[in-house]
């Protein structure tokens, strides 16, 4: 049975860094992929044009991989701590009711980035395990320069998705977010995207993998 997959991220590019290979795998298996972005991704920066460029890149990426059109909530970047959590949760719940996803991906709950932590908290609240909840799987992904830089609880994955067949495509499609990538040896460099995938793969005896933390898994 084909699944409805929903990734809820703070900013465009988080979803691709965190689980891009996994999304490609879902699409190969004929699952339907949706993406939601909570923050506008630009209001903490000097150039407002960044939002339009980043959102346009995201729309083009989703079109290229045959995912559904993304949702943009446009809450202020790096200021989600100023927004009532209930306001964000209600917006997520609206999309949840529309899509009715089976599988949900979101941020690691202890990332350095405040937006990531709040999005993760709001997602877990919106998808709390009430009777009738259709999301059977909730998974937390890691994002370079946020998860690895945390001073809170280190990321300790307990699920690994083999992306050996999708790593090169994931890296090639990072071109859509080239404005967000940094030069080596920065953590968020193309080289390090590959390095992390190879490291996570070697952890479980595969060439390349994406690592996740299971919040919920019902079978």
N, C-alpha and C positions, 0 to 999 in steps of 0.2 A: 504494500500500500504506500503510495507516495505521500510524503509529509509536507506540511507547511512549516517552513523554517523562518524564524524572525531573529535578526540581530539588532540589538538596541545599543547604540554607542553614543558617546558624548560628542565626537567630532568626526566628520568625514576623513578617512584614512585609518582611524582606529580599527574599524571593522576589517580592513584589508591586512593590516599588520597583525591583528590578533587571530583571525581565522579565515583569511582569504583562501588558502588552500583547501580548507574544510568546506567552504562555500562552493568552490569549484567541484569538489567531490559530490556534494549534495545535488548540484545541477546535473552532473553526469548521471546520477541515479534517478533523475527526473523529479526530484523534489522541487517545490516552489520556494524561492528565496525572496524575502522582504527585508528592507533595512530602514531603521529609524535613527535619526540624529537629533539629539536633544538640544545641544548648544549650537549657537550660530557659528562658532569657530573663528570669529574675527574680532569681536568687540573689545578684547584685551590687547589688540594690536593697533598700530598707527594707521594702517591702510585698510579702509573699508572695502576696497576692491577685492581684498582677500576672500571675503565671503562668497562673492559671486563666482570667482575663479574656482574656489574649492567645491562649491555646490555643483557648478557646471561639470567639473572633473568627475565628481561622484555620479552624477546622472549619466554621463558618458560611459563610465566604467560599468555601471549596472546594465546599461543597454548592451554593451559589448559582450558581457557574460550571459545575457538573456535572463537577468533577474528582473524583478518588478521595479517600477518607479519608486525611488526612495521618498521617505517622509522627512520633512525638516520642521522641527518645532521652534527653532530660532530663539531659545532662551539665551541670555547673555553669557558669553564665553568666560570661563574661569570665575564666574560669579553665581554659580548655581546655589551656593550656600546662602545667598541673599533672597532666594526664591522659596516660598513656602513649599515644603516637600509635597503636601497634598495637591498643590497645583500641578506639579510635574507628574505625580502618580495618576491623577485624573486624565491627563493627556495621554499617558501610556495606556490607561484602561480603555480609552476610546478606540485606539488603534487595535488593541487586543480583541475587543468585541467585534471589530470589523474583520480582522484576519483569522482569529481563532487558531493561533499557531500550536503545533505539536511540540516543537523544539525551539528553545530560546537561548541565544548567546548574548552575553553582556560582559562588562568589565569585571576584573578582579576587585573584590571589595576593599582591599588595602593598598591600592595604587597610590603613588605619590600625588598624582593629579587630583585635585579636589573634585572636579567635574566627574571624573571616572568613578570616584567613590560614591558620590551622590547618585549618579545614574544607576550604579549597581544596587544601591540600597532601595531606590525607587522601583526598579524592576522586580526585585525580590518581594517587595510589598505588593505591587500590582498583580503579581502572579502567586500570591500566597495560596497555600494548598487548601482551599475551601472545597466542599463537595461540588462536583460539576466542573471543576477547573480542567481545561483541556490540555494544558501544557504538561506533558509527561516528562520532559527533560529540560533542565535549566543548567547551563554551563558557563563558567567564567573563563575568559581568555586573558592572555598577557599581551601588553603593548610595550614595545621597546621605548626606553627613556621615561617610563612611568612605572611599570611593574618592577623592573630591575633596579630602579632608583629608590624604591620605597624604604622608609625608615621604620615602617610598621612591621607587620608579620610577613616574612618572606613567602613568595609564591611557591607552593608545594603541590605540583600537579598530580592527579591520580587518574587521568585519562589522556591517552595519546592517540591522535588521528594520523595514520600513515598518509603523508602527502607526497610520497616519492614521485608519483606520476604527475603531480601538479605544481611542484616547487618552481620549475623554470617558468611556467605560465604565471604563477603568482608574482614572481620577480619582474617579469616582463610587463605585467599590468600595473606595477608600481609607478610606471611612467605617468599615469594619470595624476599621481600625487607627488610628482617630482619636486614641487615647490615646498613640500613638507619634509622632504628627505635632507639629510645632512651628509657632509663628507666624512669618510673614514679618518680617524677611529671613533667618531661620535657613535653613541649607542644606536641611534636611529639612522643608520646608513644602510645602503643596499647590501654591502658586504656583510653587515651584521645580521640582516634579515636571513641571509643564507646561512651564516654561522649558527644562528639560533636554531633554525630548522634542522641542520645537521646534528647539532648537539642533542636536541630533543629526540631525533630519530635514533641516535646511537644509544640513548638511555634505554630504549626498548628493542634494540637489535634491528632497527630499520634504517634506511638511508636518510630519510627526512620525515619529520613529524611536526605537528602543532600540539602543544600541551595545554590541557584544560583542567579546571577543578570542577568536579561534579557537585552541584547544589541540590539537584533532584534527578532521580532516575527511576522511573516506574516501568516495570515490564510485566 
